[in-house]
Amino acid sequence: MQLGTRWPVDGETPPRLPDSVVAAVRDVETELMDTDTTNWRWTLTWLEGKPVVELDDGTVIRVAPDGSAVVTPA
């Protein structure tokens, strides 16, 4: 596993993320519009060369074999 970076909710996503993951991040953030996420951060790590993105609440986004993003809610 390789540590990537952290960024705030509604912040700019890292440029290396696949479009499917960026879209999934934005979808999750849209669902959280009525939640105070002021201090929440996303954490990006790389596992076997694929991104794993986790929100402070425990939501996880991974890339499926077909390239789509899979969201596992907290």
Contacts in CASP RR format, 6 or more apart in sequence:
PFRMAT RR
TARGET T0000
AUTHOR 0000-0000-0000
METHOD contacts of the structure
MODEL  1
MQLGTRWPVDGETPPRLPDSVVAAVRDVETELMDTDTTNWRWTLTWLEGK
PVVELDDGTVIRVAPDGSAVVTPA
1 45 0 8 1.000
1 46 0 8 1.000
1 47 0 8 1.000
2 45 0 8 1.000
2 46 0 8 1.000
2 49 0 8 1.000
3 45 0 8 1.000
3 46 0 8 1.000
4 14 0 8 1.000
4 43 0 8 1.000
4 44 0 8 1.000
4 45 0 8 1.000
4 46 0 8 1.000
5 14 0 8 1.000
5 43 0 8 1.000
5 44 0 8 1.000
6 41 0 8 1.000
6 42 0 8 1.000
6 43 0 8 1.000
6 44 0 8 1.000
7 13 0 8 1.000
7 14 0 8 1.000
7 41 0 8 1.000
7 42 0 8 1.000
7 44 0 8 1.000
8 40 0 8 1.000
8 41 0 8 1.000
8 42 0 8 1.000
9 29 0 8 1.000
9 32 0 8 1.000
9 37 0 8 1.000
9 40 0 8 1.000
9 41 0 8 1.000
9 42 0 8 1.000
9 55 0 8 1.000
10 29 0 8 1.000
10 37 0 8 1.000
13 21 0 8 1.000
13 22 0 8 1.000
13 25 0 8 1.000
13 42 0 8 1.000
14 44 0 8 1.000
16 51 0 8 1.000
17 25 0 8 1.000
17 44 0 8 1.000
17 51 0 8 1.000
17 53 0 8 1.000
18 51 0 8 1.000
18 63 0 8 1.000
18 67 0 8 1.000
18 69 0 8 1.000
20 63 0 8 1.000
20 67 0 8 1.000
20 68 0 8 1.000
20 69 0 8 1.000
21 51 0 8 1.000
21 53 0 8 1.000
21 61 0 8 1.000
21 63 0 8 1.000
21 69 0 8 1.000
23 69 0 8 1.000
24 53 0 8 1.000
24 61 0 8 1.000
24 69 0 8 1.000
24 70 0 8 1.000
24 71 0 8 1.000
25 42 0 8 1.000
25 53 0 8 1.000
25 61 0 8 1.000
27 71 0 8 1.000
28 55 0 8 1.000
28 59 0 8 1.000
28 61 0 8 1.000
28 71 0 8 1.000
29 37 0 8 1.000
39 56 0 8 1.000
40 55 0 8 1.000
40 56 0 8 1.000
40 57 0 8 1.000
41 55 0 8 1.000
41 56 0 8 1.000
42 53 0 8 1.000
42 54 0 8 1.000
42 55 0 8 1.000
42 56 0 8 1.000
43 53 0 8 1.000
43 54 0 8 1.000
43 55 0 8 1.000
43 56 0 8 1.000
44 51 0 8 1.000
44 52 0 8 1.000
44 53 0 8 1.000
45 51 0 8 1.000
45 52 0 8 1.000
45 54 0 8 1.000
46 52 0 8 1.000
50 62 0 8 1.000
50 63 0 8 1.000
51 61 0 8 1.000
51 62 0 8 1.000
51 63 0 8 1.000
52 60 0 8 1.000
52 61 0 8 1.000
52 62 0 8 1.000
53 60 0 8 1.000
53 61 0 8 1.000
53 62 0 8 1.000
54 60 0 8 1.000
54 61 0 8 1.000
55 74 0 8 1.000
57 74 0 8 1.000
58 74 0 8 1.000
59 71 0 8 1.000
59 72 0 8 1.000
59 73 0 8 1.000
59 74 0 8 1.000
60 71 0 8 1.000
60 72 0 8 1.000
61 69 0 8 1.000
61 70 0 8 1.000
61 71 0 8 1.000
61 72 0 8 1.000
62 69 0 8 1.000
62 70 0 8 1.000
62 72 0 8 1.000
63 69 0 8 1.000
63 70 0 8 1.000
64 70 0 8 1.000
END
